[in-house]
Amino acid sequence: MTKYDELKTTIAGVEFKNPFIVGVGPPTKNAEKIIKIAKGGWAGATTKTIIIEPTKDPSPRMAARAVDGHLFAMENIELLTTFPMSDWEKWIKRIKAEAPSDFVLIASIMGTPDLETWDEPLKVSQEAGADMIELNVSCPHGSPEHYMGAYIGQDPDLTARVTKHVKRDAKVPVIVKFTPNVTDIKPIAKAANEAGADAFTLANTHGPVIMGVDIERAEPIPSVRGFSSPGGMSGPAVKPIVLKLIAETLQVVPDAQVFGLGGVVSWYDAMEYMMIGARAVESVTGVIWYGTGIIENLIDGTLEFLKSHNYSSVQDVIGKAFSRLKAHSDLSFEKWASAWVDPEKCIACSRCIVACRDSGEGALYVDTENMVVRIDIEKCGGCGICQYVCPTGAIRMVAKEEAEKMEKEFEVSPISVRMQRYYSKLYEGIRPCYPPIL
């Protein structure tokens, strides 16, 4: 077994050498960029969406938001390919000729409710050599006003009609890319599945949203000569929504073959998606922010995770957490959990104390002798927010009995040692991944 064998996955009968694909977006807008992706170690890529009449893009067309210096969301008002189908016909052939033989090329196509508008993009893409076809019935901005994208994907009947029509002439597997902008994904998933979809991508960008306002100029962003338009939101902020969408899809289509898409920046994100049921993941915003080189983090981190947890392959990970989802009323309501502070990681910054004081039970306090946060276990209400505001990963939720045992064994290094350890961790060149400091 080579070091990559445990990463292999299969979707709709197509084998991927690893579960990491670059999705539709600026990183896949032409042949040169996709060939670079292919030679860089990614298992596959999806072309910019191919359409009969190419679109135009405004400038600037992207905006992002950050918290504590960490990017968490991006908006784009970019649309589909700006190149004609004749270019993509040549480019797909070139990509297939120059990319490694095990590289999977997915062609994204789009049309309107007029079913004939899907025929030429399908014909050109698959005859040029695309390994799979992805139906973009999900773009949330620009396209719906022309009766395309999410206009189709928000309607189960339209989604089924388009899927069935494309499947009629498709010679390769057909993926339906869902929009997250629906009240309930389940009827959409059922409709696409019954119409013959071979796989699903969940999900396209969210919204449309307004990413922000430049309050100095009183202009929404991104500002195009002083004006803007709501666009699609992506990045880590959308991942919790997509995890739910995948779970709901699997509830109604248990054997669904799913690509998880939304906020994949590191191997940690990928494992979350696969544990909820995705068989592979796509990254777009992560590649835009940090480059195609994040494939090293995805592969190395996943291999290390599999080894450290005694998983033989990513197949053992798929769906591992899905069965642990329950209705809220079926959860335990026993107050069994308590926060516990690892004194060796604590730098007494007091973020947790503020959160607990104003939103919890006020169970956390500073041990001024040792300059470390301690907890009143009996007072702790077990809400759990303290572990997420902690910048060092010092806090976790455990059973009250375990917390009491560890409190009895309390020992701590001087605060100067802990601070030095914390700052050396910050500056050792950590690659972008989540959790950022653990």
N, C-alpha and C positions, 0 to 999 in steps of 0.2 A: 504494500500500500504506500503510495506517495503521500506527501503531507497534504495534498489537495483532495485526495479521494473522499475524505470525510466531509468535504464541503459540497459535493455534488447534489443536485436536486433536479427534479423533473416536473415540468408543468405542461399539461395537455400533450404529453408524449414527447416533448422536446427536452433534451438533457442540457443542463447548464453546469459548467465546470465549477461554479460557485454560485451562491444565491444573490450576487450583487450586480445590479443593472443600473445604467444611467438612463433616467427617464426623459420624457419629452421636455425640451427647453433649450436655452441658448447653448449649452454644451454639446447639443446634437444637431446644430443648425446646418451643417454641411459635411461633406465627405471627409475633409481633413481632420475635423474635430472627432468624428466617430472612429476613424482609423487610429487616432492617438489613444482613444479610450480602449479600443480593442487590443492594441499592443501594450497597453499599460497593465493588463491583467483582469479587467472587468469581464464578466461572463457574457454580457450583452448590452445593447443600447437600443433605444427607441427613437426613431427619427422625429424631427420637427413635423408637425401635422401637415400632411400633403393634401392639397385641395385643388380643385380645377382652376380657380382664379387665386393666385397668391395674394397675400395681404400686405399692408404697409404698417410700420411701427412708428409711434411718436418718440420723441427724445426730449428729456430723459423718460424712462419708462419703468424704473424700479425705485423702490423706497424700502427702508427697513427700520426696525425698532430694536432697542437693546435695553437690558436691565443689568445694573452693576457691571456694565461694560461687555456683557455677553449678548450677542445677537440672538433673538428668539423668534422673530417673525419678519417676513418680507412680503411686499406687495409688488405685483407686476401688472402693467397694462399692455404687455406685449401680446401679440396674437399668434397666428399660425406661420407657416413658412412664407418667406418673402421671395422664394424662388419658384420658377415654373416646374411643372411635372417633368418636362424634358430633362431638366438638370437632375432631378431625383432619379430618373430612369438611369442616367449615366452614373450617378453617384452610388446607387445601390449596387450596380454591377462592379464598380471599382472597389467598394468596401468589401464585398464578398471575395474579390480577387486578392486584396492586400491584407485583409484581417486574418488572424489565425483561424484554422479550419473549424475550431470548436467554438468560435464566437457566434452568438445568436443575434441576428439583426431583426428587429421588430419595426414594421412600418406603421406609423400612425396615420390614419386617413379620416377625412370628414366630408360630410355632405349635408343636404337639407332633408326635410320630409319628402321631397321629390326623390324617390328611391333611385332614379337613374343617375343622380349626381354622385352616387357612391361607386358607380361601375368603373369609370375610367381610373380613379385613384387606386382601386383594388387591382384592376388589370395591370396597370403600369408597375405597381409595387411587387406583386407576386411573380410576374413574368420576368422582372429584373433580378429576382432572387431572394426577396425577403423571406425569412424563415417563419414569421408569424405576422398577423395583421391585428392592429389595435384600433378599435372604433372610438373615436373621440366624440362622445355624445355628452360631454361634461364640461367644456370650457365655460366658466361662469361670467365672463365679461366680453363685450364686443360681439361675440358670436350669437348669443341669444336674441339680440335685436334684429338679427338676420335669419332667425328661425333655425339656428344651428346650435351645436354644443349642448349646454344644459337645457335649452328649450326642448330638445329631444329627450335628454337623459332624465328629466324630471317627470316624464310621462311614461308609465309602464307600457302602454299600447304602442307609442311611437318607438320606444326602445326595442320592443319585440319585433315590430315591423322592419326596422332597419337591420337588426341582427339576423332575422330570418332571410331577408333579401341578400345580404352579403354572404351568408353561409351557403346560399344556393350556388354561388359561383366560386367560392373560396376553395383553393387547393391546399391551403396551409391552415393551421389552427387560428381561430378568431377569438381575440380578447375584447371584452367590453370594458371600457374605462368609465367608472361611475362618477357622478357628481356627488359631493357630500351635502349639497344644498337642497336637501329634501327633508320633509318631516319624518318620513319612514323609508329606509332603504330596502326593507324586506320585499314589498311588492315589485320594486324595480329589479331586484336580484332574481326573484322568481320568474318574472317575465322574460328576462334575458336568458336565464337557464332553460326555460321551456322552449325558447326560440332557437336553441342550439348553441349558445355560447360555449366555447371550450374552456375559457378562463376569464378571470376578472382582474382589473386593476382598481384598487381602492386607495386613494381617491385623487381626483383632480384638485386644483386649488379651491379654496373656500371663499365664500362671499357672494357677490362682490363686496369689498370693504373699502373704507377710506383709511389709509394707513396713518395719516396724521395731518397736522396743519402747521405751516410755518407762521407762527404768531407775529413775527416781525413784519411779514409782508401780507398777512391775512390771506395766504394761499394754501389750498390743499396740496399735499404731496403725493406722487412726484409732480412738480409744477412744470407744465408744458406751456411756456410763454405766459405764465400767470394763471393757467387753467389746468384742471385735472379731470379725471373720470374714475369712478370706483373700479377696482381691479381685483385680481385673485390673490388670496393670501396663502403663503406656504411657510415652511420652516418648523422648528420644534414646537411652536405654539399649537400646531394643528394635530400633532401626533395623538393626543388623548382622544380626539374625536374620531380619527381613523381607526384606532384600536377598537373602539365601540362599533364602528361600521363593519369591520371585518367580523367581529363576533356575531353581530346581527345577521350578516349574510350567511355565515356558517350555521346559524340556527334554522334557516329555511332551506339552505342548499348545503347539507352536511358534507358532501364530497367536493365542494367548490375548490377550484385551483386558483389561488389568490396571490397576486403581487401586492405587497404592502408599500404604499407610497405616501410620504408626508413627514418631513423632519428627520430623515435618516442622515445623520452626520457622523455617527460612529458605530462600531460593532455593537455597542450596548443597545442603541436604537434598533438595530437589525434583530437582535435576539428578542427584544420585546415583541416586535411584530411577528416573528416566527413562533414564539411561545403562545401567542393568541390564535395562530392558525395560518399565517401566510407561509407560502412555500418558497418565496424569494422576496427581495425588497428592491425598490428603485430609489435612487437618490438624484435630486436635481438641485435644490437649494443648497445642500451640503457641498456639492461640486462647485456651484457658483461662488460660494463663500470661501471655500478652502482648497479648491482645485481637484483634479482627477486623482491626485496622489493620495487621497483619503482611502483609496482601495487597500493600501498597506495596513492602515488601522483596521479596516473591516476584516481583512483576511487574518492578520496576525492576532488581533483581539479575539476573533471567533475561535481560531484554533486553540488559543490558550484557554479560553472559557470552556470549550468542549473537553479539553484534557483535564482541567482542574475539577470538573464536575463529573468526570467519568462517563461522558456521552461518547458513543462510538462514532456518531456522525450528526449532521444537522437534522437528519430525519428523526432522530430521537427527541429533538427540541420542538419540532412542529406540533402546535396544539397543546403543548404541555400545560399551559395555564388556562386553556379554554374551559375545561371541565370544572374549574374552580369558580366560575361565574354563577351567581345565584340571584334570585329575586331579593330585593332589599328586605322584605318581610321574612325571608328564610335565614337571614344572618343571625349570628349570636348577639344578644344584647347584654351579656354578662360583662361586668367591668373587671376584666382580667389583666389588662395591659397597663404598663407603666413606661414612661420614658426612662432611659438610663444614659448618663453622660460618661463617656470614656475620658477619664482625667488626662490621659497622655495626649489626647488630640485637642482638648479644650484650651482656648486662649483667652477665656473670660471676656469675650467681646460684648456679651450681654444681649445679643439679638434675641436669643431664645427667651430670656427673662422678660423682655418687653412684650413679646408675643403672648407668653403665658400669663403675664400680669393683666393685659388688656383684653385677651380673647379666651384665655383658659382659666385655670383655677389658682394661679399664683403659686405654683408648687416649686418653682425654680428660684434659686438665690445664689449669691456669690459667697463662697468660703473665703473671707478676706485674708485669713492666715496663709492659705495656700494659693490664693488667686486662681480659683477654679470654680466652675458652676457645679452646685450640688442639687439634689432633688429630694423633696419631701414625698416619699413614695405613697403614703396614705392619702395625701392631698391631691396627687396627680389624677386628673380625670381621663387620661388616656386618649386625648384628641389627636395627638401625633404631629401637630403643626411645627413643634420645636425642631424636629429632625430635618425639616426642609428649609428653615431659615438659618440653620447653622452653616457657616461657611467652610468648616473644616471636616464635616462628616463625623463629628464627635458624638452625636446623639442618635440613638435608635430605640425602637419600641420592643420591649421584651415582656415576658410574663412577670407579674409582681414578685413572685417567689424568686425568680432569677435576679431581678433588680436588687432585692433585699440581700441575696447572697453576695453579689458583687460589691454592694455598698460596704459590707462587712470586711471585704478584702481590699478596701481602698488604700491606694498608694499613688503618689504623684511626683513627677519631676518638677524642679523649679520652673517658674513661669518663663524665665529667660531661655531655658532649654526648649520649652514647647514653642515659643515664638520663633526661635531660630529654625526649628524643624519645619514650622508652618511656612515661613518665607522662603526657605530653601526649596520646598516643594513647589511653591508658586513660580520660582524662577529657574527650574531645571529644564524648561523647554517642553512642557506638557503639550502634546498634540491635542487638537480639539476633540473632546469626547465627553461623554456623560457617564456617571457624575463627574464634574470637573475636578473635585478635590476629594479623593477617597484613599 
